[in-house]
Amino acid sequence: MNKKGGQNLKMWEEKFSSRSKTMKASAIRELLKLVESPDIISFAGGMPDPNLFPKEILGEIAKEVFVNHGGKALQYGPTEGVKPLRETIVKMMQEEGIKNVGLENVLVTTASQQALDLIAKVFVDPGDTVIVEAPSYVGGLQALQAFQANFVTVPLDEEGIKTDILEEKIKELQGKGVNIKLIYVIPNFQNPAGVTLSLERRKELLRISHTYEIPIIEDDPYGEIRFEGEKFPSLLELDQIGNVIGLRTFSKILAPGFRLGWIIANATAISKLALAKQAADLCSPSSTQYIADKFIRDGYMNDYLDKVRKVYKEKKDTMLNAMEKYFPKEVTWTKPHGGMFVWVETPEYIDTDALFIEAVKEKKVAYVIGSAFYPYGEDKRHMRLNFTLSTLEQIDEGIKRLGELLQSKIR
Ligand code: PMP
C-alpha cells in the first residue's frame, strides 16, 4: 500500500473516474509556476493590465449595489442570469446586428471557461469528434478533453482557419461515418495566434456548417479589443444565431475577477446548457452581475474600452518594434490588430519547449511554449507572447533578451 501522511493514495487513485484520467495539467499553468519570481519578465499568461481596471468607478457602483440592492445582489439568482443583465446583453447583441436575439437566447455564465465546460458536457460523448483550429486555446482544449473528445485539427493562416482544408477533412470524416459534433473557432485576434478570420472565410465557414450540419462554437473574448483595421461581423451576426453558439466574456472588456460571461444560442441549446449549469454552480454570482450591468447602463463601457485599446495598441507596437530590432531575420511573427498575443515562428531546428528553460533560467524572460496549444502537442517551433501585462520598458528589455537567445541558436 502506498501510504503518505496516513492517507491511502492508491485507494484515491483507483476511485478517480475514467474521465478524470484524460485530464492533463495545463503546460501553461505548470510553467507559470516557474516564472513567478519578480526578476523575470513574463510574456506568458494572458492577463489584462490591472492598472487599467476602473477601480474607483467599480468601487462606487459596488457600494451602491450592495447598500441599496443587497437583498438581490447578495442572494442566489436565476440560473440563466439576473434579468437586468440579460436585458442589457440582449440590447448589446442587437446593437451588434443580431436582430433575432431575445432573453431566451442568453445564458449568463461564470465566464467563458464555464461556457466551454458546459458545451463539452452537453454535446460531447466519449470519443466524439470535435474540429479545432491548430493552434487553439488551451483552456478550450482542456474542457473538451475532460469529456473525452477526439480532436481533428485544421491549420490557420493570417486569415484564420483554412476553410478549404476544413471542408476536405469534414468530407473525409463524414465519408467514414464519423459524427462530427462541433467546430470550435476563435475568430478575432485568436489565442494564441493573434490572427483574425477574414470576412470571406467567415461566410465560407458558415456555408460549410450548414452544408454538413455541424454547429460552430464562436469563442470571442477579444472582438471588442480591436485597436486598428476593419471590424468584421461576427459569425452570430452573419448567421443571425442560426448554427452558431456564441461565447462572450467580461474578462477582457471589464475584469476577469468578476468571472462573468454569456452564451448566445438558439433557445433549445440554451435550455439544455442551463440545466447543465444548474448542476455546476446553480447561478453565476449575482453581485458581479448587478455591478457589471450598472457599469454598462451608466455608460462607462465605451470610455473604458477606448482606454484599453489605446494602451494595448502602444504595447503591441512596442513589442513589434522591439522584435524588428532584436529578433534574427529567420524568425517571423504575426501582426495582430487587436487582442493580447503575438505568435512567433522559429526555424524548425529550434525547439521552443527546450528553449523555454534557457529563456527563464539564463535570460529571465518567459513565454508560452507553442506545443501547449495543439491537442496532441505536435508543434515545437512556436511561442506565444502576451503584450498586455508588462510595461513598455519591460517589453523592450524582454524582447531584447529573447532576441539574444534566439540569435545564439541560429545556424
Ligand atoms: N476563450 C479564450 C479564447 C480565451 O483566451 C480565454 C481566456 N484567456 C477564455 C476563453 C476564458 O476566459 P474567461 O473564462 O475569463 O472568460
Residues whose N, C-alpha, C, O or C-beta is under 5 A from the ligand:
A	BS01	PMP	G46 T110 A111 S112 Q113 Y137 I186 N191 D219 P221 T249 S251 P256 G261
